[in-house]
């Protein structure tokens, strides 16, 4: 099966910057919580320097988890 983005044009954009994370936003597991008043919450679960999972919790309580896979299985 051909990957969806094969042959698509790319958009040149500035690299993403690492946001400033206050130590109160980091849980004991190393997850970073980004609170938004009356809105969705985003939790980034890291293992070392790699983001392993992104968890978005809607203000209605529904959760969506995005598992981050890297080439080479790591």
N, C-alpha and C positions, 0 to 999 in steps of 0.2 A: 504494500500500500504506500502510495506516495505521500510524504509529509505535506500538510496543509500549506505551509509557508514556502514550499519549493517554487522558485520562479517569481516570487512576489518582490516588489521593490521595498527597500529598507529606507527608513527615515533617519537622517543624521540628527542626533540630539545630544545635548550635554549629558555627561555621565551622571548617574545618580549619586547624591551625597549621603553619607551616613548621618542620620539625624542625631541630635544631642539626646541622650537618654539619661534622665535623672535616676539616681540609684533607687529611689522609692518605686520606680516603675519596673524594676527587675525582680522577679520572683526567685524563690530558693532554687528552682529547677533551671534558672537561667533564661526563662521566658521573659519577653519584654511586652508589657501591656501599654497600649496607647489609648487612654480614655478620651472619649468625646462626649460631652454633656448631651444627654437625650438622643444619642445616635449610636451607630454601630461601634463595637470595640474590636480592635485588631490585636492579636497576640502572635508574636513571632517566636518560634521555638528553635533555638540554635544548638548545635553541637560543635563546640570549638568556634571557629570562624564561619562555619557554614550554616545557612538557614535550612532547617530540615522540614519545617511545617509552618504554614500560616493559617491561623484560625480566626475567622471573622464571625463575630456574634452580633446578630441584628438586634435592634432595640426591642423587637417582638420576642426575642429569645431563641430564634432559629440560628443554628451554627453551620458554617461551611468551612471545611478543612481542605487546604491545598497542600499536598505533599510535594516537596521539592526534590527532584531527582537530578543527579549530576552524572556526566559521562564517566564511565569506568566504575560505576556502582558506588562511588564514594561521595 
